[in-house]
Amino acid sequence: MADLEQSTLPADDPHRGVVPILDFGSQTAQLIARRVREAGVYAVLVHPSISADALRAMHPKGIILSGGPSSVYDEGAPTMDAGVLRLGVPVLGICYGMQIACRHLGATVERAARREFGRASLRVLDRGGLFHAVPAQSTVWMSHGDQISGLAGAGLEATASTATCPYAAVRSADGLFHGVQFHPEVTHTPHGADILRNFLYEICGCSGGWRMAGFAEHQAKKIRERVGDSRVVCGLSGGVDSSVAAALIHRAVGDRLTCVFVDNGLLRKNERDLVEATFRDHFRIDLRVIDASAEFLRDLDGVEDPQEKRRRIGHRFIEVFRRAASDLPDARFLAQGTLYPDVIESGHGHAGHSANIKLHHNVGGLPEELGFELIEPLRDLFKDEVRNLGEGLGVPGQIVWRHPFPGPGLAVRVLGAVTPERLAVLRDCDEILLEEIVAAELYRKTSQVFAVLLPIRSVGVMGDGRTYENVVAVRAVESQDFMTADWARIPFDVLARISNRIINEVRGVNRVVYDISSKPPSTIEWE
């Protein structure tokens, strides 16, 4: 196997031995990257039009071609530089990535007689290389309308098949190209992780140096070199991302970090106390708490439209943060907890051909408004990596494993008008809901759980009297990446306890409903 020239990255750089993933718009492209990283190898998503020369400059150990929603016969379907297949680096094509590569190599790609979506039984024809230690018969997940129909003249051979797909996996004669028509990255392919590991270690010869401990030390060193004697200010929300970013930067620059926490009056119960205990008392970080709740609530008076709520909250936050930053004349850098999916979904990383991509709101904003230089120490990481990093940095589990919380806070969970009274009702409901979810040991098994105060009232009976009070919706979802989500199957007895406690303990609520909508077509948040 021919190697590219040795990478010039330092020996301690965790990004050495990168595996670029050409993203043809697959809904699971990020999942491929996560699976590769879970195997201890650094992976990065790149635009499919990247040139072979640009890939060569990355000194990759291997290259992966993702799936995608297109057919190779579609007008405007994404393509690739055929020179990628001549770099002398192992290439793994998945689904569409396999088809486009095989077409470049001379194989025949045709519309399948029957579109194949779902589980299929894979028969392995060659149990070496990609299928080392993989059972001769196993289940895989298919999702394709085209498939390879002939290998004549392409220098390829079949290594696995299914009942309807004779070339479910192929390999080139020189062993540098491997293609699979199924998706090894999804959990529906039980031995998919083994197949990816075989590609990375048996075929590419990766060393497995991608670890959060190494990343933390390397990133802290980079931050120290960049910041020098200047001050960093970090807008702290109390969520996972900003908290881990603050802990990492504090390790790097110590007292030259100042965190600003804005109490906007839209927080959950005891949220401010938790942030102060963690960062001021535990980490000994210079923490400035700004109570601007009166300003935010005044801005929201009479506002019911969710977009207008977000606009006013965002505008007020910048104003409050600007005032706080003006008290730090030596502050030069602004730290944000931007993650890798934020960068990708905002189009700052690459522009894919995904059939359904959502722009993210976290990238940008404050640096331009306030004139800071931006530091994003987590922009290479996925959420699960951030949690692992946070544990290694000593961030309390209560924060590390916290569910996502929207930037506008409870304002977008109080549907309709936002008032102190309605916020108080929702805080009490949310506290009870989370207590019961934690007690049932479901918190770590769900991706997001929260209560929503609806803008309607319902008739009820309490004691001998008629009531006409608020309705609360409970939302619980399970998700890999929050781009799609399914409603969580919370046991009925747990839902019953949640409902009984809320109605009995929260004055002003007489009905609780459970949201069983998935995303899409619904969104996770109601507003």
PyMOL commands that set and color helices and strands:
alter all, ss='L'
color gray80, all
select helices_A, chain A and resi 29-38+52-57+82-86+96-105+129-131+192-203+212-227+240-256+271-282+293-300+306-326+340-345+366-370+383-393+397-400+409-412+420-439+492-505
alter helices_A, ss='H'
color red, helices_A
select strands_A, chain A and resi 19-22+43-46+63-65+91-94+108-124+137-150+156-161+169-172+177-180+231-236+257-263+286-291+331-335+373-375+448-462+465-478+486-487+509-514
alter strands_A, ss='S'
color yellow, strands_A
deselect
rebuild
show_as cartoon
